[in-house]
């Protein structure tokens, strides 16, 4: 009887006693990690990975599915894409792409605002989101000069569920304030991000 009551008590009060776990922390990349990703971007393996993503993205825009699967994100104030973790990507390449995209955003003159990791318990699964956030550089302006927002604010996310890679997301969000210039064309941002002929640092 005691076990029965214990089980019943646990079922009834489990949801109210246990709140979902959430934790957020800052991440600092080591110099060695940055050097490794820069070397990878210049390697044939790195160039092949960028070419693969570029091909999948452009096929997606004409309604043809390639692997890895790409999701195009397009709204009035935000543009971007998500890459599903899928063959022929592996965990190492997935993580390197996340860091490489960040290096290419920095090469455009952006300032890194943050790099953090958020862990959440959702429906008895653990979701981990590593996220870079970038803003255009602040520059002194002449009188009545509008502020350049480049391609907008940029975020890059790497999402894992239960320690398994899930997807990467790159998103540029735009200012609609009259103090800002219109954002530069997203296609130019994409070309820079997925460049395959060099490391994107020029």
Secondary structure by P-SEA (a helix, b strand, c coil): caaaaaaaaaaacccccccbbbbbbbbbbcaaaaaaaaaaaacaaaaaaaaaaaaaaaaaaaccccccbbbbbbccccccccccccccccaaaaaaaaaaaaaaaaaacccccccbbbbbbcccbbbbbbbbbbbcbbbbbcccbbbbccccbbbbbbbbccccccbbbbbbbbbccccccccccaaaaaaaaacccccccc
